[in-house]
Amino acid sequence: MLSPTLVTVALAAAMIGILAGVLGSFLVLRGQSLLGDVIAHASLPGVVGGFLVSGGRGFAAVLTGALVSGALAGLSVQLLRRGAGVKADAALGTVLSLFFAAGVVLLSVAQTRSGSAGLTVFLFGQAASVLRADLVPMAGVGAAVLLTVALFWKEFQLVSFDPVAARAQGLPVSALETLMTVLIAVTIVLGLALAGVVLMVALLIAPAVAARQWVRSLSAMVVLAAVLGAASGGAGAILSALGQGVATGPVMVLMACAVALASLMLAPGRGVLARAAEQRRRRRELRGTQVLAAIGGLSADHGNPAYATDKAMLDTYLGADSGATLVRLRDAGLLREAPPAAPGGATPRWELTEAGRAKLAQSSEARE
Amino acid sequence: MIDPITLMILGTGMLVALSGALVGSFLVLRGQSMAGDAISHAIVLGIVLAWMLTGAQSGPVSVIGAALAGVGAVLGAQALMRSRLLAQDAATGLVFPAMFAAGVLLINLNARNLHLDVDTVLLGEIGFVWLDTVQVFGLEVPQAAVTLAVVTLIDAIFIAAFWKELRLMAFDPGLAAALGFRPGLLGLALLVLTAVTAVAAFEAVGVVLFLAFLIVPAVTGRLVSGGVGAMIGVAVVSGLVAVGIGHWAALTWDVSIGGSMALATGLGLVVALAASPRSGLVAARIRRRSVRLEARVAVLLAHLHAHESTEAEPEECTPAALIEHLGWSMARAEAVLIAAQERGVVRREGNLLHLTEAGRALAVAEARRTERAGIR
């Protein structure tokens, strides 16, 4: 049932998921998600270039090549933005598409060489392409990345949330940002063989977005993102390995995005549903207070604390049907039905209970 | 005589470049380049879903499905962003990879029945457009080129019809809304057009390379020219030239034609970056230098004005004082003096420097300006 290949793939995918979750958190918090997309696409020429130079699909060659082209892409974005005043999005799109085009050209060169058959897996990722021998160097590089994050934890935290304060404290902000970008690039490169250049960005963003929904502190977010990343990465890789000829990247990405979507919807507090429920609750509470205040006001106007208000009058007064609110307030013990003014009176009348009067006094006090 | 296959490939490529430059220019102006990226990825899901629902592999149904998916990606990201749960970049980075992944997965699962394969989706196959041709006016024309020509025509008509509104929307959406032009609706139309263009182009060059034709020539145009018309003109020309150069390079070195054409769009950008009179790096350097020189001439004038007709004049108003008191190098002092004399603001008598009438007026004006700024 659990073949060694499957175990290898699942381990590798979980490892990538952890790294992507941790570094993706910083990427999302710094608002640079699309830079991740650019670096991922831009590593294609580096991957192929590394193959062409070294003559094999070795781990080190591919990693180095991808890092070099990722760095060049980052510099090009800077050059276009600062040097020539190109808008951020246009600079990102330009660099992404040109580097990818260069990668495609190099890919067509490489395809004439022997041993290049595995290169197209970098487009969408292929679980089977991860070899058992790759696991150890992968784990080594991954551990180094995590260790660096742990070492610079305080600095990264401050730079991510408040770069101005970080600069004021004398931290080398641009150096730290560069270091973070390099770590992200390393993560992307490690993930390429599994997730592919086109989809890698979602693996970085989705676990971080999901984790942000459930927790409030950075450390909790990073840990949860790592867990979610590992889970969706591992599960996706196993699923794709079970299907025939299914690329790994899309499955991993869909898993991660499903987790993110579910978190966006369902999380307590920040979730879309929780917020809608909260809004509904507040609206009802407001209606209740309005009705109580209207009845209380009318009884004060009549100088009669036990004054019962006609429902039709209340509806006219509030400009809306108060039936549902009245029933809710009765169930809460704040109102009670009073007998009709005249025998055979058309509409029911309502008066405040003791609890209702206390509640009204309390809320008007709170307003003052 | 160029052989018909080359002609077909070049023609198709040029139509991609033309339609991309037309739509892309407005995307770049509106700061929506990455929306182009999202759209071109998301159309894949639309095409596959349209095929699964109706069985149409191409034609209007396919185009409509793709356009819906493309616009849906952008609107979906905007809706996510409006929930304030995540920023725009994260929303975009979440929605379009998810849609693209779903599209690729569906292609994978239906590999046997669908004409698409994932490599084509990503990279296109412009080298093989001549395999699928139709007769138009007795001429053998690639199917892809016919679709592209229709789409390009639609793009051109749309832009011509809404020229004023599009320009206004690109630069001042607030004013456009105030004047009753519905920038939201027009922006949506632009996104739909982008999606339709992407659908027409992706079989030729793939979704990522299409992005190069969409954005890079437009950015090139923006670097070179200030006006929208000239920008589009430059974008179109640089796109078309890139197709020619890319094709030639691909044949010469035997590499991917689509990739080579897309990469060649970068050549125009590099030229513009280096040499554009508006925002090129060389021009910027020259401009910086001349600004610096002007500032130094102003310093010289202020210096001479301050010491004019004082006891220190014989000592201060000399070239040597510039070097000793202002800390300028010999070369700099010389350059500034030459510039000042050329402009006729400083006169030299032996070793003494005098302000001319014009120079004195300038120095006084500058002093007043500094004073006013100081009070404020």
Interface residues (C-beta under 8 A of the other chain):
Chain A: V28 G31 Q32 S33 L34 G36 D37 H41 L79 L80 G83 A84 G85 V86 K87 D89 A90 A91 L92 G93 T94 L96 S97 L98 F100 A101 A102 G103 V104 V105 L107 S108 V109 T112 T120 L123 F124 V198 L199 V201 A202 L204 I205 A206 A208 V209 R212 Q213 G243 G245 V246 A247 G249 P250 V251 V253 L254 C257 A260 L264 R270 V272
Chain B: V28 G31 Q32 S33 M34 G36 D37 H41 L80 S83 L85 L86 A87 D89 A90 T92 G93 L94 P97 A98 F100 A101 A102 V104 L105 N108 L109 A111 V118 D119 L122 L123 V208 L209 L211 A212 L214 I215 V216 A218 V219 R222 L223 W253 D254 V255 S256 G258 G259 S260 A262 L263 T265 G266 L269 L273 S279 G280 L281 A284
